[in-house]
Amino acid sequence: MKQPSRRASRTARNDSALIAAQCAHRLLELRTHTGETQKQLAKRLEMTESMISRLERGDHVPSLATLCRIADAFGRRLEIVFHEHEHEHADGPRHSHPHSHHDPDHQHDHGDDE
């Protein structure tokens, strides 16, 4: 079986870190809005307080099951979106194409060789 390239592994790690950070931010926002402590939320979610802390720090990428539990606990709907990369050139045109937002090796080829 083919192993993922180092670049693909690095991109997956970067994407995981980004997902963990986004989830952390949103969980903290939701918990703060309800005025709950980490301990209270942990009890309500039937999780440990240390797991809530790890999730809020972005130290752990939550599973889909955990995300569903969190969404349900706050009366929210979980939505997963696959975004395309979009950027604007200095001369104005905008376009989209799929690739990682955090891929430092990505090179844009727009056929405008100078």
PDB file as gemmi writes it, atoms N, CA and C in Angstrom:
CRYST1    1.000    1.000    1.000  90.00  90.00  90.00 P 1                      
ATOM      1  N   MET A   1       0.849  -1.179   0.000  1.00  0.00           N  
ATOM      2  CA  MET A   1       0.000   0.000   0.000  1.00  0.00           C  
ATOM      3  C   MET A   1       0.890   1.237   0.000  1.00  0.00           C  
ATOM      4  N   LYS A   2       0.521   2.221  -0.783  1.00  0.00           N  
ATOM      5  CA  LYS A   2       1.301   3.445  -0.925  1.00  0.00           C  
ATOM      6  C   LYS A   2       1.200   4.288   0.340  1.00  0.00           C  
ATOM      7  N   GLN A   3       2.331   4.759   0.839  1.00  0.00           N  
ATOM      8  CA  GLN A   3       2.391   5.618   2.016  1.00  0.00           C  
ATOM      9  C   GLN A   3       2.184   7.066   1.595  1.00  0.00           C  
ATOM     10  N   PRO A   4       1.537   7.879   2.437  1.00  0.00           N  
ATOM     11  CA  PRO A   4       1.361   9.295   2.094  1.00  0.00           C  
ATOM     12  C   PRO A   4       2.715   9.995   2.041  1.00  0.00           C  
ATOM     13  N   SER A   5       2.818  10.977   1.155  1.00  0.00           N  
ATOM     14  CA  SER A   5       4.063  11.731   1.045  1.00  0.00           C  
ATOM     15  C   SER A   5       4.269  12.574   2.294  1.00  0.00           C  
ATOM     16  N   ARG A   6       5.504  13.023   2.497  1.00  0.00           N  
ATOM     17  CA  ARG A   6       5.781  13.898   3.644  1.00  0.00           C  
ATOM     18  C   ARG A   6       4.969  15.177   3.541  1.00  0.00           C  
ATOM     19  N   ARG A   7       4.850  15.688   2.330  1.00  0.00           N  
ATOM     20  CA  ARG A   7       4.076  16.911   2.123  1.00  0.00           C  
ATOM     21  C   ARG A   7       2.617  16.679   2.502  1.00  0.00           C  
ATOM     22  N   ALA A   8       2.047  15.550   2.068  1.00  0.00           N  
ATOM     23  CA  ALA A   8       0.650  15.242   2.399  1.00  0.00           C  
ATOM     24  C   ALA A   8       0.496  15.061   3.901  1.00  0.00           C  
ATOM     25  N   SER A   9       1.454  14.421   4.545  1.00  0.00           N  
ATOM     26  CA  SER A   9       1.388  14.235   5.998  1.00  0.00           C  
ATOM     27  C   SER A   9       1.472  15.572   6.717  1.00  0.00           C  
ATOM     28  N   ARG A  10       2.368  16.458   6.254  1.00  0.00           N  
ATOM     29  CA  ARG A  10       2.510  17.780   6.860  1.00  0.00           C  
ATOM     30  C   ARG A  10       1.221  18.572   6.684  1.00  0.00           C  
ATOM     31  N   THR A  11       0.623  18.500   5.489  1.00  0.00           N  
ATOM     32  CA  THR A  11      -0.623  19.212   5.227  1.00  0.00           C  
ATOM     33  C   THR A  11      -1.737  18.679   6.108  1.00  0.00           C  
ATOM     34  N   ALA A  12      -1.813  17.360   6.264  1.00  0.00           N  
ATOM     35  CA  ALA A  12      -2.848  16.764   7.118  1.00  0.00           C  
ATOM     36  C   ALA A  12      -2.669  17.221   8.562  1.00  0.00           C  
ATOM     37  N   ARG A  13      -1.415  17.281   9.033  1.00  0.00           N  
ATOM     38  CA  ARG A  13      -1.165  17.766  10.395  1.00  0.00           C  
ATOM     39  C   ARG A  13      -1.587  19.218  10.531  1.00  0.00           C  
ATOM     40  N   ASN A  14      -1.247  20.039   9.538  1.00  0.00           N  
ATOM     41  CA  ASN A  14      -1.631  21.447   9.580  1.00  0.00           C  
ATOM     42  C   ASN A  14      -3.138  21.591   9.572  1.00  0.00           C  
ATOM     43  N   ASP A  15      -3.824  20.811   8.757  1.00  0.00           N  
ATOM     44  CA  ASP A  15      -5.272  20.870   8.710  1.00  0.00           C  
ATOM     45  C   ASP A  15      -5.862  20.410  10.033  1.00  0.00           C  
ATOM     46  N   SER A  16      -5.282  19.370  10.638  1.00  0.00           N  
ATOM     47  CA  SER A  16      -5.764  18.884  11.929  1.00  0.00           C  
ATOM     48  C   SER A  16      -5.603  19.959  13.002  1.00  0.00           C  
ATOM     49  N   ALA A  17      -4.473  20.625  12.999  1.00  0.00           N  
ATOM     50  CA  ALA A  17      -4.237  21.690  13.975  1.00  0.00           C  
ATOM     51  C   ALA A  17      -5.239  22.825  13.775  1.00  0.00           C  
ATOM     52  N   LEU A  18      -5.523  23.152  12.528  1.00  0.00           N  
ATOM     53  CA  LEU A  18      -6.491  24.204  12.231  1.00  0.00           C  
ATOM     54  C   LEU A  18      -7.884  23.788  12.691  1.00  0.00           C  
ATOM     55  N   ILE A  19      -8.268  22.561  12.424  1.00  0.00           N  
ATOM     56  CA  ILE A  19      -9.582  22.064  12.847  1.00  0.00           C  
ATOM     57  C   ILE A  19      -9.679  22.069  14.363  1.00  0.00           C  
ATOM     58  N   ALA A  20      -8.636  21.603  15.042  1.00  0.00           N  
ATOM     59  CA  ALA A  20      -8.636  21.592  16.510  1.00  0.00           C  
ATOM     60  C   ALA A  20      -8.780  23.012  17.052  1.00  0.00           C  
ATOM     61  N   ALA A  21      -8.085  23.967  16.449  1.00  0.00           N  
ATOM     62  CA  ALA A  21      -8.152  25.362  16.902  1.00  0.00           C  
ATOM     63  C   ALA A  21      -9.543  25.950  16.674  1.00  0.00           C  
ATOM     64  N   GLN A  22     -10.142  25.663  15.521  1.00  0.00           N  
ATOM     65  CA  GLN A  22     -11.484  26.172  15.241  1.00  0.00           C  
ATOM     66  C   GLN A  22     -12.509  25.574  16.204  1.00  0.00           C  
ATOM     67  N   CYS A  23     -12.397  24.275  16.454  1.00  0.00           N  
ATOM     68  CA  CYS A  23     -13.312  23.613  17.398  1.00  0.00           C  
ATOM     69  C   CYS A  23     -13.118  24.178  18.800  1.00  0.00           C  
ATOM     70  N   ALA A  24     -11.865  24.392  19.188  1.00  0.00           N  
ATOM     71  CA  ALA A  24     -11.560  24.938  20.512  1.00  0.00           C  
ATOM     72  C   ALA A  24     -12.218  26.301  20.694  1.00  0.00           C  
ATOM     73  N   HIS A  25     -12.049  27.146  19.709  1.00  0.00           N  
ATOM     74  CA  HIS A  25     -12.621  28.497  19.767  1.00  0.00           C  
ATOM     75  C   HIS A  25     -14.139  28.441  19.904  1.00  0.00           C  
ATOM     76  N   ARG A  26     -14.755  27.611  19.094  1.00  0.00           N  
ATOM     77  CA  ARG A  26     -16.220  27.537  19.101  1.00  0.00           C  
ATOM     78  C   ARG A  26     -16.735  26.930  20.402  1.00  0.00           C  
ATOM     79  N   LEU A  27     -16.070  25.887  20.908  1.00  0.00           N  
ATOM     80  CA  LEU A  27     -16.504  25.267  22.158  1.00  0.00           C  
ATOM     81  C   LEU A  27     -16.402  26.259  23.313  1.00  0.00           C  
ATOM     82  N   LEU A  28     -15.303  26.971  23.388  1.00  0.00           N  
ATOM     83  CA  LEU A  28     -15.129  27.972  24.439  1.00  0.00           C  
ATOM     84  C   LEU A  28     -16.210  29.055  24.338  1.00  0.00           C  
ATOM     85  N   GLU A  29     -16.485  29.472  23.123  1.00  0.00           N  
ATOM     86  CA  GLU A  29     -17.518  30.481  22.875  1.00  0.00           C  
ATOM     87  C   GLU A  29     -18.889  29.980  23.364  1.00  0.00           C  
ATOM     88  N   LEU A  30     -19.235  28.749  23.024  1.00  0.00           N  
ATOM     89  CA  LEU A  30     -20.522  28.178  23.427  1.00  0.00           C  
ATOM     90  C   LEU A  30     -20.610  28.021  24.945  1.00  0.00           C  
ATOM     91  N   ARG A  31     -19.539  27.512  25.532  1.00  0.00           N  
ATOM     92  CA  ARG A  31     -19.545  27.299  26.986  1.00  0.00           C  
ATOM     93  C   ARG A  31     -19.628  28.634  27.725  1.00  0.00           C  
ATOM     94  N   THR A  32     -18.903  29.623  27.265  1.00  0.00           N  
ATOM     95  CA  THR A  32     -18.923  30.950  27.885  1.00  0.00           C  
ATOM     96  C   THR A  32     -20.319  31.557  27.791  1.00  0.00           C  
ATOM     97  N   HIS A  33     -20.959  31.356  26.650  1.00  0.00           N  
ATOM     98  CA  HIS A  33     -22.310  31.897  26.439  1.00  0.00           C  
ATOM     99  C   HIS A  33     -23.306  31.305  27.437  1.00  0.00           C  
ATOM    100  N   THR A  34     -23.138  30.028  27.784  1.00  0.00           N  
ATOM    101  CA  THR A  34     -24.058  29.395  28.740  1.00  0.00           C  
ATOM    102  C   THR A  34     -23.656  29.672  30.181  1.00  0.00           C  
ATOM    103  N   GLY A  35     -22.442  30.188  30.382  1.00  0.00           N  
ATOM    104  CA  GLY A  35     -21.970  30.474  31.733  1.00  0.00           C  
ATOM    105  C   GLY A  35     -21.536  29.234  32.503  1.00  0.00           C  
ATOM    106  N   GLU A  36     -21.353  28.139  31.797  1.00  0.00           N  
ATOM    107  CA  GLU A  36     -20.943  26.897  32.456  1.00  0.00           C  
ATOM    108  C   GLU A  36     -19.442  26.864  32.714  1.00  0.00           C  
ATOM    109  N   THR A  37     -19.065  26.156  33.754  1.00  0.00           N  
ATOM    110  CA  THR A  37     -17.656  25.863  33.982  1.00  0.00           C  
ATOM    111  C   THR A  37     -17.300  24.643  33.141  1.00  0.00           C  
ATOM    112  N   GLN A  38     -16.005  24.396  32.994  1.00  0.00           N  
ATOM    113  CA  GLN A  38     -15.580  23.188  32.289  1.00  0.00           C  
ATOM    114  C   GLN A  38     -16.111  21.944  32.997  1.00  0.00           C  
ATOM    115  N   LYS A  39     -16.105  21.980  34.310  1.00  0.00           N  
ATOM    116  CA  LYS A  39     -16.586  20.845  35.097  1.00  0.00           C  
ATOM    117  C   LYS A  39     -18.075  20.587  34.836  1.00  0.00           C  
ATOM    118  N   GLN A  40     -18.878  21.655  34.810  1.00  0.00           N  
ATOM    119  CA  GLN A  40     -20.312  21.507  34.560  1.00  0.00           C  
ATOM    120  C   GLN A  40     -20.577  20.962  33.156  1.00  0.00           C  
ATOM    121  N   LEU A  41     -19.854  21.499  32.178  1.00  0.00           N  
ATOM    122  CA  LEU A  41     -20.031  21.031  30.809  1.00  0.00           C  
ATOM    123  C   LEU A  41     -19.597  19.571  30.677  1.00  0.00           C  
ATOM    124  N   ALA A  42     -18.494  19.227  31.307  1.00  0.00           N  
ATOM    125  CA  ALA A  42     -18.006  17.851  31.258  1.00  0.00           C  
ATOM    126  C   ALA A  42     -19.065  16.889  31.784  1.00  0.00           C  
ATOM    127  N   LYS A  43     -19.684  17.260  32.873  1.00  0.00           N  
ATOM    128  CA  LYS A  43     -20.730  16.411  33.456  1.00  0.00           C  
ATOM    129  C   LYS A  43     -21.904  16.273  32.488  1.00  0.00           C  
ATOM    130  N   ARG A  44     -22.297  17.390  31.899  1.00  0.00           N  
ATOM    131  CA  ARG A  44     -23.431  17.375  30.973  1.00  0.00           C  
ATOM    132  C   ARG A  44     -23.135  16.543  29.727  1.00  0.00           C  
ATOM    133  N   LEU A  45     -21.885  16.573  29.270  1.00  0.00           N  
ATOM    134  CA  LEU A  45     -21.487  15.816  28.076  1.00  0.00           C  
ATOM    135  C   LEU A  45     -21.029  14.393  28.397  1.00  0.00           C  
ATOM    136  N   GLU A  46     -21.000  14.078  29.709  1.00  0.00           N  
ATOM    137  CA  GLU A  46     -20.485  12.781  30.158  1.00  0.00           C  
ATOM    138  C   GLU A  46     -19.061  12.560  29.656  1.00  0.00           C  
ATOM    139  N   MET A  47     -18.239  13.584  29.865  1.00  0.00           N  
ATOM    140  CA  MET A  47     -16.824  13.569  29.510  1.00  0.00           C  
ATOM    141  C   MET A  47     -16.048  13.990  30.747  1.00  0.00           C  
ATOM    142  N   THR A  48     -14.733  13.864  30.670  1.00  0.00           N  
ATOM    143  CA  THR A  48     -13.916  14.329  31.788  1.00  0.00           C  
ATOM    144  C   THR A  48     -13.652  15.828  31.631  1.00  0.00           C  
ATOM    145  N   GLU A  49     -13.414  16.466  32.761  1.00  0.00           N  
ATOM    146  CA  GLU A  49     -13.078  17.885  32.738  1.00  0.00           C  
ATOM    147  C   GLU A  49     -11.771  18.108  31.971  1.00  0.00           C  
ATOM    148  N   SER A  50     -10.829  17.176  32.126  1.00  0.00           N  
ATOM    149  CA  SER A  50      -9.554  17.329  31.413  1.00  0.00           C  
ATOM    150  C   SER A  50      -9.751  17.243  29.895  1.00  0.00           C  
ATOM    151  N   MET A  51     -10.735  16.447  29.428  1.00  0.00           N  
ATOM    152  CA  MET A  51     -10.995  16.382  27.987  1.00  0.00           C  
ATOM    153  C   MET A  51     -11.588  17.695  27.497  1.00  0.00           C  
ATOM    154  N   ILE A  52     -12.473  18.294  28.275  1.00  0.00           N  
ATOM    155  CA  ILE A  52     -13.021  19.603  27.891  1.00  0.00           C  
ATOM    156  C   ILE A  52     -11.887  20.622  27.802  1.00  0.00           C  
ATOM    157  N   SER A  53     -10.995  20.588  28.766  1.00  0.00           N  
ATOM    158  CA  SER A  53      -9.850  21.494  28.777  1.00  0.00           C  
ATOM    159  C   SER A  53      -8.981  21.283  27.536  1.00  0.00           C  
ATOM    160  N   ARG A  54      -8.691  20.035  27.212  1.00  0.00           N  
ATOM    161  CA  ARG A  54      -7.877  19.720  26.019  1.00  0.00           C  
ATOM    162  C   ARG A  54      -8.564  20.199  24.750  1.00  0.00           C  
ATOM    163  N   LEU A  55      -9.881  19.997  24.678  1.00  0.00           N  
ATOM    164  CA  LEU A  55     -10.632  20.448  23.498  1.00  0.00           C  
ATOM    165  C   LEU A  55     -10.600  21.972  23.380  1.00  0.00           C  
ATOM    166  N   GLU A  56     -10.760  22.660  24.504  1.00  0.00           N  
ATOM    167  CA  GLU A  56     -10.770  24.125  24.476  1.00  0.00           C  
ATOM    168  C   GLU A  56      -9.392  24.722  24.208  1.00  0.00           C  
ATOM    169  N   ARG A  57      -8.342  24.001  24.518  1.00  0.00           N  
ATOM    170  CA  ARG A  57      -6.979  24.469  24.207  1.00  0.00           C  
ATOM    171  C   ARG A  57      -6.596  24.147  22.765  1.00  0.00           C  
ATOM    172  N   GLY A  58      -7.367  23.289  22.110  1.00  0.00           N  
ATOM    173  CA  GLY A  58      -7.024  22.873  20.750  1.00  0.00           C  
ATOM    174  C   GLY A  58      -5.962  21.794  20.735  1.00  0.00           C  
ATOM    175  N   ASP A  59      -5.796  21.099  21.870  1.00  0.00           N  
ATOM    176  CA  ASP A  59      -4.794  20.041  21.975  1.00  0.00           C  
ATOM    177  C   ASP A  59      -5.294  18.708  21.440  1.00  0.00           C  
ATOM    178  N   HIS A  60      -6.567  18.640  21.092  1.00  0.00           N  
ATOM    179  CA  HIS A  60      -7.167  17.375  20.677  1.00  0.00           C  
ATOM    180  C   HIS A  60      -8.163  17.648  19.558  1.00  0.00           C  
ATOM    181  N   VAL A  61      -8.075  16.880  18.483  1.00  0.00           N  
ATOM    182  CA  VAL A  61      -9.056  16.991  17.404  1.00  0.00           C  
ATOM    183  C   VAL A  61     -10.230  16.094  17.783  1.00  0.00           C  
ATOM    184  N   PRO A  62     -11.407  16.682  18.002  1.00  0.00           N  
ATOM    185  CA  PRO A  62     -12.544  15.867  18.421  1.00  0.00           C  
ATOM    186  C   PRO A  62     -13.023  14.943  17.305  1.00  0.00           C  
ATOM    187  N   SER A  63     -13.507  13.782  17.707  1.00  0.00           N  
ATOM    188  CA  SER A  63     -14.084  12.848  16.748  1.00  0.00           C  
ATOM    189  C   SER A  63     -15.429  13.393  16.278  1.00  0.00           C  
ATOM    190  N   LEU A  64     -15.930  12.806  15.230  1.00  0.00           N  
ATOM    191  CA  LEU A  64     -17.242  13.207  14.735  1.00  0.00           C  
ATOM    192  C   LEU A  64     -18.311  12.947  15.795  1.00  0.00           C  
ATOM    193  N   ALA A  65     -18.196  11.830  16.505  1.00  0.00           N  
ATOM    194  CA  ALA A  65     -19.154  11.514  17.574  1.00  0.00           C  
ATOM    195  C   ALA A  65     -19.119  12.579  18.669  1.00  0.00           C  
ATOM    196  N   THR A  66     -17.919  13.032  19.031  1.00  0.00           N  
ATOM    197  CA  THR A  66     -17.787  14.072  20.058  1.00  0.00           C  
ATOM    198  C   THR A  66     -18.376  15.388  19.565  1.00  0.00           C  
ATOM    199  N   LEU A  67     -18.115  15.735  18.326  1.00  0.00           N  
ATOM    200  CA  LEU A  67     -18.679  16.965  17.765  1.00  0.00           C  
ATOM    201  C   LEU A  67     -20.206  16.917  17.766  1.00  0.00           C  
ATOM    202  N   CYS A  68     -20.760  15.754  17.453  1.00  0.00           N  
ATOM    203  CA  CYS A  68     -22.223  15.596  17.477  1.00  0.00           C  
ATOM    204  C   CYS A  68     -22.764  15.750  18.897  1.00  0.00           C  
ATOM    205  N   ARG A  69     -22.071  15.182  19.875  1.00  0.00           N  
ATOM    206  CA  ARG A  69     -22.492  15.320  21.272  1.00  0.00           C  
ATOM    207  C   ARG A  69     -22.482  16.778  21.705  1.00  0.00           C  
ATOM    208  N   ILE A  70     -21.425  17.490  21.321  1.00  0.00           N  
ATOM    209  CA  ILE A  70     -21.314  18.912  21.677  1.00  0.00           C  
ATOM    210  C   ILE A  70     -22.432  19.706  21.015  1.00  0.00           C  
ATOM    211  N   ALA A  71     -22.642  19.471  19.723  1.00  0.00           N  
ATOM    212  CA  ALA A  71     -23.700  20.187  19.001  1.00  0.00           C  
ATOM    213  C   ALA A  71     -25.057  19.930  19.646  1.00  0.00           C  
ATOM    214  N   ASP A  72     -25.349  18.676  19.946  1.00  0.00           N  
ATOM    215  CA  ASP A  72     -26.626  18.327  20.585  1.00  0.00           C  
ATOM    216  C   ASP A  72     -26.770  19.006  21.940  1.00  0.00           C  
ATOM    217  N   ALA A  73     -25.701  19.020  22.715  1.00  0.00           N  
ATOM    218  CA  ALA A  73     -25.746  19.606  24.058  1.00  0.00           C  
ATOM    219  C   ALA A  73     -26.074  21.090  24.024  1.00  0.00           C  
ATOM    220  N   PHE A  74     -25.682  21.760  22.951  1.00  0.00           N  
ATOM    221  CA  PHE A  74     -25.949  23.190  22.835  1.00  0.00           C  
ATOM    222  C   PHE A  74     -27.125  23.490  21.909  1.00  0.00           C  
ATOM    223  N   GLY A  75     -27.850  22.442  21.508  1.00  0.00           N  
ATOM    224  CA  GLY A  75     -29.004  22.643  20.629  1.00  0.00           C  
ATOM    225  C   GLY A  75     -28.619  23.166  19.268  1.00  0.00           C  
ATOM    226  N   ARG A  76     -27.456  22.753  18.798  1.00  0.00           N  
ATOM    227  CA  ARG A  76     -26.936  23.218  17.505  1.00  0.00           C  
ATOM    228  C   ARG A  76     -26.912  22.074  16.513  1.00  0.00           C  
ATOM    229  N   ARG A  77     -26.766  22.433  15.263  1.00  0.00           N  
ATOM    230  CA  ARG A  77     -26.641  21.470  14.170  1.00  0.00           C  
ATOM    231  C   ARG A  77     -25.183  21.469  13.732  1.00  0.00           C  
ATOM    232  N   LEU A  78     -24.616  20.294  13.592  1.00  0.00           N  
ATOM    233  CA  LEU A  78     -23.237  20.183  13.126  1.00  0.00           C  
ATOM    234  C   LEU A  78     -23.234  20.260  11.608  1.00  0.00           C  
ATOM    235  N   GLU A  79     -22.362  21.089  11.061  1.00  0.00           N  
ATOM    236  CA  GLU A  79     -22.259  21.250   9.620  1.00  0.00           C  
ATOM    237  C   GLU A  79     -20.805  21.105   9.219  1.00  0.00           C  
ATOM    238  N   ILE A  80     -20.557  20.292   8.216  1.00  0.00           N  
ATOM    239  CA  ILE A  80     -19.200  20.108   7.709  1.00  0.00           C  
ATOM    240  C   ILE A  80     -19.168  20.665   6.292  1.00  0.00           C  
ATOM    241  N   VAL A  81     -18.220  21.542   6.041  1.00  0.00           N  
ATOM    242  CA  VAL A  81     -18.128  22.207   4.748  1.00  0.00           C  
ATOM    243  C   VAL A  81     -16.738  21.965   4.165  1.00  0.00           C  
ATOM    244  N   PHE A  82     -16.692  21.609   2.900  1.00  0.00           N  
ATOM    245  CA  PHE A  82     -15.426  21.473   2.194  1.00  0.00           C  
ATOM    246  C   PHE A  82     -15.246  22.728   1.338  1.00  0.00           C  
ATOM    247  N   HIS A  83     -14.344  23.595   1.769  1.00  0.00           N  
ATOM    248  CA  HIS A  83     -14.124  24.862   1.078  1.00  0.00           C  
ATOM    249  C   HIS A  83     -13.108  24.704  -0.045  1.00  0.00           C  
ATOM    250  N   GLU A  84     -13.244  25.555  -1.043  1.00  0.00           N  
ATOM    251  CA  GLU A  84     -12.222  25.668  -2.064  1.00  0.00           C  
ATOM    252  C   GLU A  84     -11.355  26.868  -1.710  1.00  0.00           C  
ATOM    253  N   HIS A  85     -10.110  26.820  -2.154  1.00  0.00           N  
ATOM    254  CA  HIS A  85      -9.216  27.952  -1.952  1.00  0.00           C  
ATOM    255  C   HIS A  85      -9.630  29.059  -2.909  1.00  0.00           C  
ATOM    256  N   GLU A  86      -9.722  30.271  -2.420  1.00  0.00           N  
ATOM    257  CA  GLU A  86     -10.063  31.410  -3.261  1.00  0.00           C  
ATOM    258  C   GLU A  86      -9.067  32.517  -3.004  1.00  0.00           C  
ATOM    259  N   HIS A  87      -8.616  33.151  -4.060  1.00  0.00           N  
ATOM    260  CA  HIS A  87      -7.719  34.286  -3.885  1.00  0.00           C  
ATOM    261  C   HIS A  87      -7.921  35.292  -5.012  1.00  0.00           C  
ATOM    262  N   GLU A  88      -7.391  36.473  -4.773  1.00  0.00           N  
ATOM    263  CA  GLU A  88      -7.525  37.559  -5.738  1.00  0.00           C  
ATOM    264  C   GLU A  88      -6.136  37.967  -6.189  1.00  0.00           C  
ATOM    265  N   HIS A  89      -5.984  38.162  -7.475  1.00  0.00           N  
ATOM    266  CA  HIS A  89      -4.706  38.602  -8.029  1.00  0.00           C  
ATOM    267  C   HIS A  89      -4.601  40.121  -7.946  1.00  0.00           C  
ATOM    268  N   ALA A  90      -3.386  40.616  -8.018  1.00  0.00           N  
ATOM    269  CA  ALA A  90      -3.139  42.054  -7.930  1.00  0.00           C  
ATOM    270  C   ALA A  90      -3.910  42.825  -9.003  1.00  0.00           C  
ATOM    271  N   ASP A  91      -4.079  42.209 -10.195  1.00  0.00           N  
ATOM    272  CA  ASP A  91      -4.796  42.900 -11.273  1.00  0.00           C  
ATOM    273  C   ASP A  91      -6.312  42.714 -11.193  1.00  0.00           C  
ATOM    274  N   GLY A  92      -6.801  42.056 -10.119  1.00  0.00           N  
ATOM    275  CA  GLY A  92      -8.237  42.025  -9.881  1.00  0.00           C  
ATOM    276  C   GLY A  92      -8.964  40.702  -9.994  1.00  0.00           C  
ATOM    277  N   PRO A  93      -8.635  39.805 -10.937  1.00  0.00           N  
ATOM    278  CA  PRO A  93      -9.443  38.591 -11.081  1.00  0.00           C  
ATOM    279  C   PRO A  93      -9.397  37.704  -9.834  1.00  0.00           C  
ATOM    280  N   ARG A  94     -10.556  37.142  -9.488  1.00  0.00           N  
ATOM    281  CA  ARG A  94     -10.658  36.185  -8.380  1.00  0.00           C  
ATOM    282  C   ARG A  94     -10.968  34.819  -8.981  1.00  0.00           C  
ATOM    283  N   HIS A  95     -10.452  33.794  -8.379  1.00  0.00           N  
ATOM    284  CA  HIS A  95     -10.845  32.452  -8.783  1.00  0.00           C  
ATOM    285  C   HIS A  95     -10.660  31.486  -7.621  1.00  0.00           C  
ATOM    286  N   SER A  96     -11.295  30.344  -7.762  1.00  0.00           N  
ATOM    287  CA  SER A  96     -11.241  29.310  -6.731  1.00  0.00           C  
ATOM    288  C   SER A  96     -10.694  28.028  -7.333  1.00  0.00           C  
ATOM    289  N   HIS A  97     -10.021  27.275  -6.518  1.00  0.00           N  
ATOM    290  CA  HIS A  97      -9.625  25.926  -6.891  1.00  0.00           C  
ATOM    291  C   HIS A  97      -9.316  25.157  -5.626  1.00  0.00           C  
ATOM    292  N   PRO A  98      -9.517  23.844  -5.647  1.00  0.00           N  
ATOM    293  CA  PRO A  98      -9.304  23.065  -4.432  1.00  0.00           C  
ATOM    294  C   PRO A  98      -7.831  22.880  -4.120  1.00  0.00           C  
ATOM    295  N   HIS A  99      -7.467  23.104  -2.883  1.00  0.00           N  
ATOM    296  CA  HIS A  99      -6.185  22.731  -2.297  1.00  0.00           C  
ATOM    297  C   HIS A  99      -6.163  23.202  -0.859  1.00  0.00           C  
ATOM    298  N   SER A 100      -5.165  22.781  -0.131  1.00  0.00           N  
ATOM    299  CA  SER A 100      -5.085  23.137   1.279  1.00  0.00           C  
ATOM    300  C   SER A 100      -4.792  24.617   1.438  1.00  0.00           C  
ATOM    301  N   HIS A 101      -5.446  25.248   2.425  1.00  0.00           N  
ATOM    302  CA  HIS A 101      -5.171  26.651   2.708  1.00  0.00           C  
ATOM    303  C   HIS A 101      -3.796  26.844   3.322  1.00  0.00           C  
ATOM    304  N   HIS A 102      -3.234  25.782   3.874  1.00  0.00           N  
ATOM    305  CA  HIS A 102      -1.969  25.893   4.594  1.00  0.00           C  
ATOM    306  C   HIS A 102      -0.878  25.076   3.927  1.00  0.00           C  
ATOM    307  N   ASP A 103      -0.842  25.092   2.622  1.00  0.00           N  
ATOM    308  CA  ASP A 103       0.148  24.335   1.876  1.00  0.00           C  
ATOM    309  C   ASP A 103       1.231  25.296   1.406  1.00  0.00           C  
ATOM    310  N   PRO A 104       2.363  25.394   2.140  1.00  0.00           N  
ATOM    311  CA  PRO A 104       3.393  26.364   1.775  1.00  0.00           C  
ATOM    312  C   PRO A 104       4.067  26.047   0.445  1.00  0.00           C  
ATOM    313  N   ASP A 105       3.940  24.805  -0.027  1.00  0.00           N  
ATOM    314  CA  ASP A 105       4.567  24.432  -1.291  1.00  0.00           C  
ATOM    315  C   ASP A 105       3.666  24.690  -2.495  1.00  0.00           C  
ATOM    316  N   HIS A 106       2.442  25.137  -2.239  1.00  0.00           N  
ATOM    317  CA  HIS A 106       1.508  25.350  -3.346  1.00  0.00           C  
ATOM    318  C   HIS A 106       1.998  26.493  -4.224  1.00  0.00           C  
ATOM    319  N   GLN A 107       2.031  26.224  -5.505  1.00  0.00           N  
ATOM    320  CA  GLN A 107       2.417  27.241  -6.475  1.00  0.00           C  
ATOM    321  C   GLN A 107       1.239  27.488  -7.405  1.00  0.00           C  
ATOM    322  N   HIS A 108       0.925  28.741  -7.670  1.00  0.00           N  
ATOM    323  CA  HIS A 108      -0.170  29.071  -8.570  1.00  0.00           C  
ATOM    324  C   HIS A 108       0.368  29.154  -9.988  1.00  0.00           C  
ATOM    325  N   ASP A 109      -0.278  28.443 -10.893  1.00  0.00           N  
ATOM    326  CA  ASP A 109       0.070  28.503 -12.307  1.00  0.00           C  
ATOM    327  C   ASP A 109      -1.150  28.995 -13.034  1.00  0.00           C  
ATOM    328  N   HIS A 110      -1.097  30.239 -13.486  1.00  0.00           N  
ATOM    329  CA  HIS A 110      -2.274  30.830 -14.125  1.00  0.00           C  
ATOM    330  C   HIS A 110      -2.034  31.111 -15.600  1.00  0.00           C  
ATOM    331  N   GLY A 111      -0.972  30.548 -16.156  1.00  0.00           N  
ATOM    332  CA  GLY A 111      -0.712  30.700 -17.577  1.00  0.00           C  
ATOM    333  C   GLY A 111      -0.303  32.101 -18.000  1.00  0.00           C  
ATOM    334  N   ASP A 112       0.127  32.924 -17.067  1.00  0.00           N  
ATOM    335  CA  ASP A 112       0.520  34.295 -17.405  1.00  0.00           C  
ATOM    336  C   ASP A 112       2.019  34.471 -17.226  1.00  0.00           C  
ATOM    337  N   ASP A 113       2.777  33.559 -17.860  1.00  0.00           N  
ATOM    338  CA  ASP A 113       4.247  33.613 -17.746  1.00  0.00           C  
ATOM    339  C   ASP A 113       4.762  34.935 -18.253  1.00  0.00           C  
ATOM    340  N   GLU A 114       5.706  35.483 -17.507  1.00  0.00           N  
ATOM    341  CA  GLU A 114       6.248  36.788 -17.890  1.00  0.00           C  
ATOM    342  C   GLU A 114       7.604  36.626 -18.496  1.00  0.00           C  
TER     343      GLU A 114                                                      
END                                                                             
